[in-house]
Amino acid sequence: LRNMAGFKMDYFKGMSYDDIRPIFKKYFNSNVDFLEKTKEQMEE
């Protein structure tokens, strides 16, 4: 997540997994969507 969205490790210190998971999920899903779009464009 740090590399994907520019978050620093200090941002996550003291946070529980339940706090971090929604943030990770949001950025991970946007990356997956981008990869799927790119794959579709390559197939055309």
PDB file of N, CA, C and O in Angstrom, chain B, residues numbered from 101:
ATOM      1  N   LEU B 101       0.834  -1.196   0.000  1.00  0.00           N
ATOM      2  CA  LEU B 101       0.000   0.000   0.000  1.00  0.00           C
ATOM      3  C   LEU B 101       0.870   1.247   0.000  1.00  0.00           C
ATOM      4  O   LEU B 101       0.537   2.239  -0.649  1.00  0.00           O
ATOM      5  N   ARG B 102       1.959   1.203   0.709  1.00  0.00           N
ATOM      6  CA  ARG B 102       2.846   2.361   0.799  1.00  0.00           C
ATOM      7  C   ARG B 102       3.303   2.771  -0.587  1.00  0.00           C
ATOM      8  O   ARG B 102       3.288   3.956  -0.920  1.00  0.00           O
ATOM      9  N   ASN B 103       3.709   1.809  -1.398  1.00  0.00           N
ATOM     10  CA  ASN B 103       4.200   2.131  -2.731  1.00  0.00           C
ATOM     11  C   ASN B 103       3.069   2.453  -3.696  1.00  0.00           C
ATOM     12  O   ASN B 103       3.259   3.242  -4.621  1.00  0.00           O
ATOM     13  N   MET B 104       1.916   1.869  -3.503  1.00  0.00           N
ATOM     14  CA  MET B 104       0.809   2.067  -4.433  1.00  0.00           C
ATOM     15  C   MET B 104       0.193   3.453  -4.313  1.00  0.00           C
ATOM     16  O   MET B 104      -0.144   4.071  -5.322  1.00  0.00           O
ATOM     17  N   ALA B 105       0.043   3.943  -3.095  1.00  0.00           N
ATOM     18  CA  ALA B 105      -0.737   5.166  -2.908  1.00  0.00           C
ATOM     19  C   ALA B 105       0.050   6.287  -2.248  1.00  0.00           C
ATOM     20  O   ALA B 105      -0.512   7.342  -1.955  1.00  0.00           O
ATOM     21  N   GLY B 106       1.327   6.083  -2.012  1.00  0.00           N
ATOM     22  CA  GLY B 106       2.142   7.140  -1.436  1.00  0.00           C
ATOM     23  C   GLY B 106       2.025   7.272   0.068  1.00  0.00           C
ATOM     24  O   GLY B 106       2.416   8.300   0.621  1.00  0.00           O
ATOM     25  N   PHE B 107       1.504   6.271   0.743  1.00  0.00           N
ATOM     26  CA  PHE B 107       1.417   6.312   2.194  1.00  0.00           C
ATOM     27  C   PHE B 107       2.780   6.008   2.794  1.00  0.00           C
ATOM     28  O   PHE B 107       3.529   5.188   2.263  1.00  0.00           O
ATOM     29  N   LYS B 108       3.098   6.660   3.887  1.00  0.00           N
ATOM     30  CA  LYS B 108       4.333   6.377   4.620  1.00  0.00           C
ATOM     31  C   LYS B 108       4.025   5.354   5.710  1.00  0.00           C
ATOM     32  O   LYS B 108       2.888   5.255   6.171  1.00  0.00           O
ATOM     33  N   MET B 109       5.027   4.604   6.113  1.00  0.00           N
ATOM     34  CA  MET B 109       4.822   3.583   7.142  1.00  0.00           C
ATOM     35  C   MET B 109       4.378   4.211   8.463  1.00  0.00           C
ATOM     36  O   MET B 109       3.627   3.594   9.217  1.00  0.00           O
ATOM     37  N   ASP B 110       4.833   5.426   8.749  1.00  0.00           N
ATOM     38  CA  ASP B 110       4.447   6.093   9.996  1.00  0.00           C
ATOM     39  C   ASP B 110       2.934   6.298  10.077  1.00  0.00           C
ATOM     40  O   ASP B 110       2.364   6.318  11.168  1.00  0.00           O
ATOM     41  N   TYR B 111       2.296   6.447   8.938  1.00  0.00           N
ATOM     42  CA  TYR B 111       0.848   6.658   8.909  1.00  0.00           C
ATOM     43  C   TYR B 111       0.113   5.468   9.527  1.00  0.00           C
ATOM     44  O   TYR B 111      -0.934   5.640  10.152  1.00  0.00           O
ATOM     45  N   PHE B 112       0.656   4.274   9.354  1.00  0.00           N
ATOM     46  CA  PHE B 112      -0.023   3.062   9.807  1.00  0.00           C
ATOM     47  C   PHE B 112       0.376   2.621  11.211  1.00  0.00           C
ATOM     48  O   PHE B 112      -0.250   1.721  11.771  1.00  0.00           O
ATOM     49  N   LYS B 113       1.400   3.233  11.787  1.00  0.00           N
ATOM     50  CA  LYS B 113       1.837   2.825  13.122  1.00  0.00           C
ATOM     51  C   LYS B 113       0.723   3.077  14.129  1.00  0.00           C
ATOM     52  O   LYS B 113       0.124   4.152  14.162  1.00  0.00           O
ATOM     53  N   GLY B 114       0.460   2.075  14.939  1.00  0.00           N
ATOM     54  CA  GLY B 114      -0.569   2.184  15.963  1.00  0.00           C
ATOM     55  C   GLY B 114      -1.970   1.872  15.465  1.00  0.00           C
ATOM     56  O   GLY B 114      -2.914   1.846  16.255  1.00  0.00           O
ATOM     57  N   MET B 115      -2.120   1.636  14.177  1.00  0.00           N
ATOM     58  CA  MET B 115      -3.438   1.297  13.636  1.00  0.00           C
ATOM     59  C   MET B 115      -3.622  -0.219  13.665  1.00  0.00           C
ATOM     60  O   MET B 115      -2.669  -0.978  13.493  1.00  0.00           O
ATOM     61  N   SER B 116      -4.844  -0.637  13.883  1.00  0.00           N
ATOM     62  CA  SER B 116      -5.120  -2.068  13.874  1.00  0.00           C
ATOM     63  C   SER B 116      -5.371  -2.530  12.441  1.00  0.00           C
ATOM     64  O   SER B 116      -5.542  -1.719  11.531  1.00  0.00           O
ATOM     65  N   TYR B 117      -5.389  -3.827  12.266  1.00  0.00           N
ATOM     66  CA  TYR B 117      -5.658  -4.403  10.941  1.00  0.00           C
ATOM     67  C   TYR B 117      -7.016  -3.938  10.427  1.00  0.00           C
ATOM     68  O   TYR B 117      -7.175  -3.649   9.241  1.00  0.00           O
ATOM     69  N   ASP B 118      -7.994  -3.870  11.333  1.00  0.00           N
ATOM     70  CA  ASP B 118      -9.344  -3.462  10.934  1.00  0.00           C
ATOM     71  C   ASP B 118      -9.378  -2.019  10.435  1.00  0.00           C
ATOM     72  O   ASP B 118     -10.223  -1.676   9.608  1.00  0.00           O
ATOM     73  N   ASP B 119      -8.473  -1.169  10.925  1.00  0.00           N
ATOM     74  CA  ASP B 119      -8.391   0.218  10.456  1.00  0.00           C
ATOM     75  C   ASP B 119      -7.712   0.303   9.093  1.00  0.00           C
ATOM     76  O   ASP B 119      -8.102   1.113   8.252  1.00  0.00           O
ATOM     77  N   ILE B 120      -6.708  -0.523   8.877  1.00  0.00           N
ATOM     78  CA  ILE B 120      -5.912  -0.464   7.654  1.00  0.00           C
ATOM     79  C   ILE B 120      -6.624  -1.145   6.484  1.00  0.00           C
ATOM     80  O   ILE B 120      -6.512  -0.687   5.347  1.00  0.00           O
ATOM     81  N   ARG B 121      -7.336  -2.205   6.739  1.00  0.00           N
ATOM     82  CA  ARG B 121      -7.944  -3.020   5.680  1.00  0.00           C
ATOM     83  C   ARG B 121      -8.811  -2.221   4.700  1.00  0.00           C
ATOM     84  O   ARG B 121      -8.644  -2.387   3.492  1.00  0.00           O
ATOM     85  N   PRO B 122      -9.739  -1.351   5.169  1.00  0.00           N
ATOM     86  CA  PRO B 122     -10.560  -0.601   4.193  1.00  0.00           C
ATOM     87  C   PRO B 122      -9.732   0.316   3.295  1.00  0.00           C
ATOM     88  O   PRO B 122     -10.062   0.483   2.121  1.00  0.00           O
ATOM     89  N   ILE B 123      -8.671   0.910   3.822  1.00  0.00           N
ATOM     90  CA  ILE B 123      -7.801   1.781   3.029  1.00  0.00           C
ATOM     91  C   ILE B 123      -7.108   0.949   1.959  1.00  0.00           C
ATOM     92  O   ILE B 123      -7.080   1.325   0.788  1.00  0.00           O
ATOM     93  N   PHE B 124      -6.549  -0.188   2.373  1.00  0.00           N
ATOM     94  CA  PHE B 124      -5.858  -1.060   1.427  1.00  0.00           C
ATOM     95  C   PHE B 124      -6.814  -1.543   0.346  1.00  0.00           C
ATOM     96  O   PHE B 124      -6.485  -1.536  -0.841  1.00  0.00           O
ATOM     97  N   LYS B 125      -8.000  -1.962   0.772  1.00  0.00           N
ATOM     98  CA  LYS B 125      -8.976  -2.517  -0.165  1.00  0.00           C
ATOM     99  C   LYS B 125      -9.358  -1.495  -1.236  1.00  0.00           C
ATOM    100  O   LYS B 125      -9.484  -1.842  -2.410  1.00  0.00           O
ATOM    101  N   LYS B 126      -9.541  -0.250  -0.838  1.00  0.00           N
ATOM    102  CA  LYS B 126      -9.919   0.809  -1.778  1.00  0.00           C
ATOM    103  C   LYS B 126      -8.857   0.980  -2.864  1.00  0.00           C
ATOM    104  O   LYS B 126      -9.183   1.011  -4.051  1.00  0.00           O
ATOM    105  N   TYR B 127      -7.593   1.091  -2.463  1.00  0.00           N
ATOM    106  CA  TYR B 127      -6.529   1.318  -3.434  1.00  0.00           C
ATOM    107  C   TYR B 127      -6.215   0.062  -4.239  1.00  0.00           C
ATOM    108  O   TYR B 127      -5.879   0.148  -5.420  1.00  0.00           O
ATOM    109  N   PHE B 128      -6.321  -1.100  -3.606  1.00  0.00           N
ATOM    110  CA  PHE B 128      -6.075  -2.349  -4.314  1.00  0.00           C
ATOM    111  C   PHE B 128      -7.113  -2.551  -5.414  1.00  0.00           C
ATOM    112  O   PHE B 128      -6.774  -2.943  -6.530  1.00  0.00           O
ATOM    113  N   ASN B 129      -8.376  -2.284  -5.094  1.00  0.00           N
ATOM    114  CA  ASN B 129      -9.442  -2.447  -6.088  1.00  0.00           C
ATOM    115  C   ASN B 129      -9.263  -1.497  -7.259  1.00  0.00           C
ATOM    116  O   ASN B 129      -9.541  -1.866  -8.400  1.00  0.00           O
ATOM    117  N   SER B 130      -8.801  -0.276  -6.994  1.00  0.00           N
ATOM    118  CA  SER B 130      -8.599   0.663  -8.099  1.00  0.00           C
ATOM    119  C   SER B 130      -7.464   0.185  -9.001  1.00  0.00           C
ATOM    120  O   SER B 130      -7.526   0.372 -10.216  1.00  0.00           O
ATOM    121  N   ASN B 131      -6.432  -0.428  -8.427  1.00  0.00           N
ATOM    122  CA  ASN B 131      -5.337  -0.971  -9.237  1.00  0.00           C
ATOM    123  C   ASN B 131      -5.801  -2.158 -10.069  1.00  0.00           C
ATOM    124  O   ASN B 131      -5.417  -2.285 -11.231  1.00  0.00           O
ATOM    125  N   VAL B 132      -6.614  -3.022  -9.496  1.00  0.00           N
ATOM    126  CA  VAL B 132      -7.131  -4.179 -10.228  1.00  0.00           C
ATOM    127  C   VAL B 132      -7.991  -3.709 -11.399  1.00  0.00           C
ATOM    128  O   VAL B 132      -7.893  -4.250 -12.500  1.00  0.00           O
ATOM    129  N   ASP B 133      -8.831  -2.704 -11.163  1.00  0.00           N
ATOM    130  CA  ASP B 133      -9.664  -2.161 -12.244  1.00  0.00           C
ATOM    131  C   ASP B 133      -8.800  -1.621 -13.375  1.00  0.00           C
ATOM    132  O   ASP B 133      -9.094  -1.847 -14.548  1.00  0.00           O
ATOM    133  N   PHE B 134      -7.740  -0.912 -13.025  1.00  0.00           N
ATOM    134  CA  PHE B 134      -6.834  -0.357 -14.032  1.00  0.00           C
ATOM    135  C   PHE B 134      -6.192  -1.478 -14.856  1.00  0.00           C
ATOM    136  O   PHE B 134      -6.101  -1.379 -16.079  1.00  0.00           O
ATOM    137  N   LEU B 135      -5.752  -2.533 -14.187  1.00  0.00           N
ATOM    138  CA  LEU B 135      -5.119  -3.645 -14.894  1.00  0.00           C
ATOM    139  C   LEU B 135      -6.098  -4.347 -15.831  1.00  0.00           C
ATOM    140  O   LEU B 135      -5.728  -4.746 -16.935  1.00  0.00           O
ATOM    141  N   GLU B 136      -7.340  -4.496 -15.392  1.00  0.00           N
ATOM    142  CA  GLU B 136      -8.347  -5.126 -16.250  1.00  0.00           C
ATOM    143  C   GLU B 136      -8.620  -4.273 -17.486  1.00  0.00           C
ATOM    144  O   GLU B 136      -8.757  -4.804 -18.587  1.00  0.00           O
ATOM    145  N   LYS B 137      -8.701  -2.943 -17.309  1.00  0.00           N
ATOM    146  CA  LYS B 137      -8.909  -2.039 -18.447  1.00  0.00           C
ATOM    147  C   LYS B 137      -7.750  -2.132 -19.429  1.00  0.00           C
ATOM    148  O   LYS B 137      -7.952  -2.187 -20.642  1.00  0.00           O
ATOM    149  N   THR B 138      -6.545  -2.148 -18.895  1.00  0.00           N
ATOM    150  CA  THR B 138      -5.354  -2.232 -19.737  1.00  0.00           C
ATOM    151  C   THR B 138      -5.350  -3.539 -20.522  1.00  0.00           C
ATOM    152  O   THR B 138      -5.022  -3.558 -21.709  1.00  0.00           O
ATOM    153  N   LYS B 139      -5.711  -4.618 -19.860  1.00  0.00           N
ATOM    154  CA  LYS B 139      -5.752  -5.924 -20.521  1.00  0.00           C
ATOM    155  C   LYS B 139      -6.776  -5.928 -21.654  1.00  0.00           C
ATOM    156  O   LYS B 139      -6.515  -6.468 -22.729  1.00  0.00           O
ATOM    157  N   GLU B 140      -7.950  -5.321 -21.411  1.00  0.00           N
ATOM    158  CA  GLU B 140      -8.982  -5.249 -22.447  1.00  0.00           C
ATOM    159  C   GLU B 140      -8.492  -4.443 -23.648  1.00  0.00           C
ATOM    160  O   GLU B 140      -8.747  -4.818 -24.792  1.00  0.00           O
ATOM    161  N   GLN B 141      -7.795  -3.349 -23.395  1.00  0.00           N
ATOM    162  CA  GLN B 141      -7.293  -2.513 -24.485  1.00  0.00           C
ATOM    163  C   GLN B 141      -6.228  -3.242 -25.297  1.00  0.00           C
ATOM    164  O   GLN B 141      -6.146  -3.065 -26.512  1.00  0.00           O
ATOM    165  N   MET B 142      -5.425  -4.046 -24.644  1.00  0.00           N
ATOM    166  CA  MET B 142      -4.383  -4.793 -25.352  1.00  0.00           C
ATOM    167  C   MET B 142      -4.994  -5.862 -26.256  1.00  0.00           C
ATOM    168  O   MET B 142      -4.445  -6.171 -27.314  1.00  0.00           O
ATOM    169  N   GLU B 143      -6.124  -6.423 -25.841  1.00  0.00           N
ATOM    170  CA  GLU B 143      -6.771  -7.470 -26.628  1.00  0.00           C
ATOM    171  C   GLU B 143      -7.438  -6.916 -27.881  1.00  0.00           C
ATOM    172  O   GLU B 143      -7.660  -7.656 -28.839  1.00  0.00           O
ATOM    173  N   GLU B 144      -7.758  -5.636 -27.886  1.00  0.00           N
ATOM    174  CA  GLU B 144      -8.447  -5.034 -29.040  1.00  0.00           C
ATOM    175  C   GLU B 144      -7.533  -4.823 -30.212  1.00  0.00           C
ATOM    176  O   GLU B 144      -7.967  -4.327 -31.252  1.00  0.00           O
TER     177      GLU B 144
END
